[in-house]
Amino acid sequence: MADYTTFIPKELFSELTGLQIILAIVIILILIFIGYRIYETSNKKRKPESF
């Protein structure tokens, strides 16, 4: 596990509330979902459906 405290101060970690952590997780999930949708649609354009 990398030591993130080298470039992120410890005060920032102590100020993180549960809400901010939940928001960060939700944003990451949304970004992953959007990226997956873009990847899926670009794959459909390249090759036709096998059905």
C-alpha positions in Angstrom: 0.0 0.0 0.0 1.4 3.4 -1.0 1.9 6.1 1.6 -0.4 8.9 0.5 0.5 11.1 3.4 3.6 12.2 1.5 1.6 14.5 -0.8 -1.8 14.7 1.2 -1.6 16.3 4.6 -2.9 14.3 7.6 -5.2 17.2 8.5 -7.1 16.6 5.3 -7.8 13.0 6.3 -9.0 14.0 9.7 -11.4 16.6 8.3 -13.0 14.0 5.9 -16.5 13.3 7.0 -18.6 10.3 6.2 -20.6 12.3 3.8 -17.6 13.4 1.8 -16.3 9.8 1.6 -19.8 8.7 0.4 -19.8 11.5 -2.2 -16.4 10.5 -3.5 -17.4 6.9 -3.8 -20.6 7.9 -5.7 -18.7 10.2 -8.1 -16.2 7.4 -8.8 -19.0 4.9 -9.5 -20.7 7.4 -11.8 -17.4 8.0 -13.7 -16.9 4.2 -14.0 -20.4 3.8 -15.3 -20.1 6.7 -17.9 -16.7 5.3 -19.0 -18.2 1.8 -19.4 -21.2 3.2 -21.4 -18.8 5.1 -23.8 -16.7 1.9 -24.1 -19.8 -0.2 -24.8 -21.2 2.2 -27.5 -17.8 2.5 -29.2 -17.6 -1.3 -29.4 -21.0 -1.5 -31.0 -20.0 0.9 -33.7 -16.9 -1.0 -34.5 -18.5 -4.5 -34.9 -22.1 -5.5 -35.5 -24.1 -7.4 -33.0 -23.6 -11.2 -33.1 -27.3 -11.9 -32.5 
